[in-house]
Each structure stands twice: as C-alpha cells, then as structure tokens.
Amino acid sequence: MSNFSIAALICLNMRLLFRSFPVLFFLFTALAAAQYAQPSKGPVATPPFLVGETLTYEGKINKIINGIAVADLTFTVAKAPESENYLVKAAARSKGTLLKLFRFSFLQEFDSTIGTRDFRILKTIKHDVQKDRVRDSEAVFDYRQQRVTYIETDPKEPMRPPRTIASEIENNTTHDLISGLYSLRMMPLTVGKSFEIAVSDSGLVFNIPVKVTARERQKSIFGNVWCFRVEPVIFGPGRMIEKEGSMIVWITDDARRLPIRSQVNSPIGRIEIKLKTAKNLK
C-alpha cells in the first residue's frame, strides 16, 4: 500500500473517530431528556456532575497497524460566561508516530452552551482543522421558531460566502453532539429497550434507532465493571454517517453512568475508544 493510500485511510478514520464518540454521548442524553425532563415547565433533576469534571479518552485504529494510538479526546464541563448556563468544551487532537510520519494532523474543538433549567442545547461553536483545511461554524437553536441554523465559514478565505443550513427541530428539548456528555447518567438503562431519537448535527436532523442489547463486564480504569452494551444505528444511507459500519458503546451500570468504551466497525478498520482518566467526579 502506498503512503498516499495509508494517509487517506487515516484521514477517513479520523473523521469517523471524532464524530462517533460525541454521537454516543448525545444519544443517551437526548433519550434521558425525552423521558425525564419537562421542557419549559421546570428544572431537570440534579445533575450528577460537578463544574470542572474532565473525561479523557484515547482513540486507536486497528487496520494498518494493530492498536496504534491516533487521538486524544477530552470533555470538560464549565460555566458559560456571564450566565448560569453550562459550557461543555470538547476537543480531539491527533497524536502518534504514524500521523507525524505521513504529515497528517487534525484538531476539532466544540463549545456547547447548554441551558441549566432544562439541559437543552442553546448554541454550538466548532473549530475544525484537518491538515491545511480549516472551518469555523456556529449552530444556534431557536426553540420559539423550532429551528436550528448552522453557519460555516472558512477563516482562510474571509470573502468566501458562508455555508448556511437551517432545519426544523420538532422537540422542545434538543441536543448537539456534545451536550449529552454528562446528563446521560440520569437515564436508567434496561436490556431489551429500544428507542428512536432525533439528533442535530451541522444543521441537519437525523432519526437514530438505539438498542440496549446486553449487560457485560468490561475492563476499565476502575477495574472490571458491569456495563450496558448499547448499539445506536448511525451508519448507512440517509443516516448520520453514510457509510457501512456499526457502533457499540459500553456504559457503566452504576450511579455514574460513565461511557468507558466505544467500538466503531467499518470497512476501513476498527476504531477503539477507551476512557483513560476521569477527574473531579461527583
């Protein structure tokens, strides 16, 4: 395989890598909100997290070289400036000898502003760098108009017209790909449950089926722990990622409901994402 082909495979895997795990966080948050939150009528349950909590994950690819580390993913909850809202900051950064060898790097940063009253997404700001390509974007969620408006710009070409997408949002409680990071722990999971929920990403809205398929023991930084095995359907025609593939996530069966592992299978390889550190847990 040529260096160009290997680099192309890495690039495609990297895009899947960062998109996949925030999707998992979102899925469970949206589901929790749909069952337990009362939009615009009262506050949600007491969040099971503290401001300052930080979760760090490592992503590895198994295709070209078995188990090579290619990215770090970090999620931190803070307070939004001059308000009582939450600001969840997420970042994915490339790493590893192979990426340096083929001169490929990426950085994706999300700032998600979330309302404290009903824990729904208000605004998402994203900075996306893939080697020489740079894109900045903002998604604003207007619940009165039931619309999300997404605007993407190229900071390297400020005179270039922005890309704009607007979509209807039918639910009063909506999330982006990051806003579910902590509220997922409020949801009770039961083997055999299945759901379909709406997900907003880059101005588009997708309906995603989710199934809780098993309860299994998994190795983690906390030792061997019982987890729920959950399988969202995000791959395929008309789905969030229009490629063949499958996804599994394991969430601890305890009060913390921490996502400790994710596995993404695709024709170009298997992506493994595991929790490496957890700080300032409640």
C-alpha positions as CSV (number, residue, x, y, z in Angstrom):
1,M,0.0,0.0,0.0
2,S,1.4,3.4,-0.9
3,N,2.0,6.2,1.6
4,F,-0.8,8.2,-0.1
5,S,-3.3,5.4,0.4
6,I,-2.3,4.8,4.0
7,A,-2.6,8.6,4.7
8,A,-6.1,8.6,3.0
9,L,-7.3,5.7,5.2
10,I,-6.0,7.5,8.3
11,C,-7.8,10.7,7.3
12,L,-11.1,8.9,6.8
13,N,-10.8,7.0,10.1
14,M,-10.0,10.3,11.9
15,R,-13.2,11.8,10.7
16,L,-15.2,8.8,11.9
17,L,-13.2,8.8,15.2
18,F,-14.2,12.2,16.5
19,R,-17.8,12.1,15.1
20,S,-18.6,8.7,16.5
21,F,-18.0,9.3,20.2
22,P,-19.8,12.6,20.7
23,V,-22.8,10.9,18.9
24,L,-22.9,8.3,21.6
25,F,-22.9,10.9,24.3
26,F,-25.7,12.7,22.6
27,L,-27.9,9.6,22.0
28,F,-28.2,8.8,25.7
29,T,-28.7,12.4,26.7
30,A,-31.5,13.0,24.2
31,L,-33.1,9.8,25.4
32,A,-32.8,10.8,29.0
33,A,-34.3,14.2,28.3
34,A,-37.2,12.8,26.4
35,Q,-38.2,10.6,29.3
36,Y,-37.4,12.7,32.4
37,A,-37.1,16.4,31.6
38,Q,-40.1,18.7,31.4
39,P,-39.1,21.3,28.8
40,S,-40.0,24.9,29.7
41,K,-42.0,23.7,32.7
42,G,-39.4,23.2,35.3
43,P,-35.8,22.2,36.1
44,V,-34.3,18.9,35.3
45,A,-33.1,16.5,38.0
46,T,-29.9,17.5,39.9
47,P,-27.0,16.8,37.6
48,P,-24.7,14.0,38.7
49,F,-21.6,16.0,37.8
50,L,-19.6,19.0,39.1
51,V,-18.3,22.0,37.2
52,G,-14.7,21.2,36.4
53,E,-15.3,17.5,35.7
54,T,-13.0,16.2,32.9
55,L,-13.1,13.0,31.0
56,T,-10.2,12.0,28.7
57,Y,-10.3,9.2,26.1
58,E,-7.8,7.6,23.8
59,G,-8.7,6.5,20.3
60,K,-6.9,3.7,18.5
61,I,-7.1,2.2,15.0
62,N,-6.8,-1.4,14.1
63,K,-6.3,-1.8,10.4
64,I,-2.8,-0.7,9.1
65,I,-1.1,-1.4,12.4
66,N,-2.9,-3.1,15.3
67,G,-3.8,-0.9,18.2
68,I,-2.0,2.3,17.1
69,A,-3.0,5.4,19.2
70,V,-4.1,8.2,16.9
71,A,-6.1,10.7,19.0
72,D,-6.9,12.0,22.5
73,L,-10.4,13.2,23.2
74,T,-11.2,15.5,26.2
75,F,-14.6,16.6,27.6
76,T,-14.8,19.3,30.3
77,V,-17.8,21.0,31.9
78,A,-17.6,24.7,32.9
79,K,-19.9,27.6,33.4
80,A,-20.8,29.8,30.4
81,P,-19.5,33.4,30.8
82,E,-22.0,35.9,32.4
83,S,-24.8,33.3,32.8
84,E,-25.9,30.3,34.7
85,N,-25.7,28.1,31.7
86,Y,-23.2,25.3,31.3
87,L,-20.4,25.4,28.7
88,V,-19.2,21.9,27.8
89,K,-15.9,22.0,26.0
90,A,-14.7,19.1,23.9
91,A,-11.5,18.6,21.9
92,A,-10.0,15.8,19.7
93,R,-6.3,16.1,18.9
94,S,-4.2,13.8,16.6
95,K,-1.1,12.1,18.0
96,G,1.2,9.3,17.3
97,T,4.3,8.5,15.2
98,L,2.3,7.3,12.2
99,L,0.5,10.7,11.9
100,K,3.8,12.5,12.1
101,L,5.3,10.1,9.5
102,F,2.6,10.9,7.0
103,R,2.3,14.6,8.0
104,F,-1.4,14.4,8.8
105,S,-2.9,16.1,11.8
106,F,-6.3,17.2,12.9
107,L,-7.9,19.3,15.7
108,Q,-11.6,19.6,16.4
109,E,-12.9,21.7,19.2
110,F,-16.5,22.1,20.3
111,D,-18.0,24.7,22.7
112,S,-21.6,23.7,23.6
113,T,-23.7,26.1,25.6
114,I,-26.4,24.3,27.5
115,G,-29.4,25.7,29.5
116,T,-29.3,24.7,33.2
117,R,-33.1,24.8,33.6
118,D,-33.9,22.0,31.1
119,F,-30.5,20.9,29.9
120,R,-31.1,21.6,26.2
121,I,-28.6,22.8,23.7
122,L,-28.6,26.6,23.0
123,K,-25.5,27.1,20.8
124,T,-22.7,25.1,19.4
125,I,-19.4,26.6,18.2
126,K,-16.9,24.4,16.4
127,H,-13.3,24.8,15.1
128,D,-12.3,22.1,12.7
129,V,-8.7,21.7,11.4
130,Q,-7.7,18.8,9.1
131,K,-4.2,19.4,7.9
132,D,-4.5,22.6,5.8
133,R,-8.3,22.7,5.8
134,V,-9.8,24.9,8.4
135,R,-13.5,25.5,9.1
136,D,-15.3,27.5,11.8
137,S,-19.0,27.0,12.4
138,E,-21.9,28.1,14.7
139,A,-25.2,26.4,15.3
140,V,-28.0,28.4,17.1
141,F,-31.1,26.6,18.4
142,D,-34.3,28.7,18.4
143,Y,-37.0,26.9,20.3
144,R,-39.6,29.5,19.7
145,Q,-39.2,29.2,16.0
146,Q,-38.4,25.5,16.3
147,R,-35.4,25.9,14.0
148,V,-31.7,25.2,14.2
149,T,-29.5,27.5,12.0
150,Y,-25.9,26.4,11.1
151,I,-23.4,28.7,9.6
152,E,-19.9,27.5,8.4
153,T,-17.0,29.8,7.3
154,D,-13.5,29.4,6.0
155,P,-11.2,31.7,8.1
156,K,-8.5,31.3,5.4
157,E,-10.9,32.8,2.8
158,P,-12.9,35.5,4.7
159,M,-14.5,36.8,1.4
160,R,-15.9,33.4,0.6
161,P,-19.7,33.2,1.2
162,P,-20.6,31.2,4.3
163,R,-22.4,27.9,4.1
164,T,-25.8,28.0,5.8
165,I,-28.2,25.2,6.7
166,A,-31.5,25.6,8.6
167,S,-33.7,22.7,9.7
168,E,-36.8,22.3,11.8
169,I,-36.5,20.9,15.3
170,E,-39.7,19.2,16.4
171,N,-38.7,18.5,20.1
172,N,-38.5,21.3,22.7
173,T,-35.5,19.5,24.2
174,T,-32.8,19.1,21.6
175,H,-29.1,18.4,21.8
176,D,-26.0,18.7,19.7
177,L,-23.3,16.0,19.6
178,I,-21.7,17.1,22.8
179,S,-24.4,18.3,25.1
180,G,-25.2,14.8,26.3
181,L,-21.8,14.2,27.9
182,Y,-23.0,14.3,31.5
183,S,-26.7,14.1,31.6
184,L,-26.6,10.5,30.2
185,R,-26.1,9.3,33.7
186,M,-29.6,10.4,34.7
187,M,-31.1,7.7,32.5
188,P,-31.9,4.2,33.7
189,L,-30.9,1.6,31.1
190,T,-32.6,-1.9,30.8
191,V,-31.6,-4.7,28.5
192,G,-34.1,-5.1,25.7
193,K,-35.1,-1.4,25.4
194,S,-35.1,0.2,22.0
195,F,-35.7,3.8,21.1
196,E,-35.6,6.2,18.2
197,I,-34.4,9.8,18.8
198,A,-33.7,12.9,16.8
199,V,-30.1,14.2,16.5
200,S,-28.9,17.6,15.2
201,D,-25.5,17.7,13.5
202,S,-24.2,20.6,11.3
203,G,-27.7,22.0,10.8
204,L,-29.3,18.6,9.8
205,V,-31.6,16.4,11.8
206,F,-31.4,12.6,11.9
207,N,-33.6,10.0,13.5
208,I,-31.4,7.4,15.1
209,P,-32.6,4.0,16.4
210,V,-30.9,2.9,19.7
211,K,-31.0,-0.5,21.3
212,V,-29.8,-1.7,24.7
213,T,-28.6,-5.2,23.8
214,A,-26.7,-6.7,26.8
215,R,-25.2,-6.3,30.2
216,E,-21.5,-7.2,30.2
217,R,-18.3,-6.9,32.3
218,Q,-15.6,-4.6,30.9
219,K,-12.1,-3.7,31.9
220,S,-11.7,-0.1,32.8
221,I,-9.6,2.4,34.8
222,F,-12.0,1.5,37.7
223,G,-11.3,-2.2,37.4
224,N,-13.7,-4.8,35.9
225,V,-17.2,-3.2,36.0
226,W,-20.6,-4.2,34.8
227,C,-21.8,-2.2,31.8
228,F,-24.7,-1.9,29.5
229,R,-24.0,-2.6,25.9
230,V,-25.8,-0.1,23.7
231,E,-25.9,0.0,19.9
232,P,-27.0,3.1,18.0
233,V,-27.7,2.9,14.3
234,I,-25.8,5.8,12.8
235,F,-24.3,4.2,9.6
236,G,-26.0,3.7,6.3
237,P,-27.9,5.6,3.5
238,G,-29.7,8.5,5.0
239,R,-28.0,8.1,8.4
240,M,-25.6,10.5,10.1
241,I,-22.6,8.7,8.6
242,E,-23.5,7.5,5.1
243,K,-21.1,4.5,5.0
244,E,-21.2,0.9,6.0
245,G,-20.4,0.3,9.7
246,S,-21.7,-0.4,13.2
247,M,-21.2,1.1,16.6
248,I,-21.2,-0.2,20.2
249,V,-20.8,1.7,23.4
250,W,-20.4,0.4,27.0
251,I,-21.8,2.5,29.9
252,T,-21.2,1.6,33.5
253,D,-24.1,0.1,35.4
254,D,-23.7,2.3,38.4
255,A,-24.8,5.8,39.6
256,R,-22.1,7.5,37.5
257,R,-23.3,6.0,34.1
258,L,-19.9,6.7,32.6
259,P,-19.2,5.7,28.9
260,I,-16.0,3.8,29.3
261,R,-15.5,2.2,25.9
262,S,-16.7,2.6,22.3
263,Q,-16.1,0.4,19.3
264,V,-16.7,1.5,15.7
265,N,-16.5,-1.1,12.9
266,S,-16.2,-0.1,9.3
267,P,-14.7,-1.5,6.1
268,I,-11.6,0.7,6.6
269,G,-10.9,-0.6,10.1
270,R,-12.0,-0.8,13.7
271,I,-11.8,2.2,16.0
272,E,-11.5,1.6,19.7
273,I,-12.1,4.5,22.2
274,K,-11.5,4.0,25.9
275,L,-11.7,6.2,29.0
276,K,-8.2,6.9,30.3
277,T,-8.7,9.5,33.0
278,A,-11.7,10.9,35.0
279,K,-11.2,13.9,37.2
280,N,-13.4,15.8,39.6
281,L,-16.1,13.2,39.7
282,K,-19.1,14.0,41.9
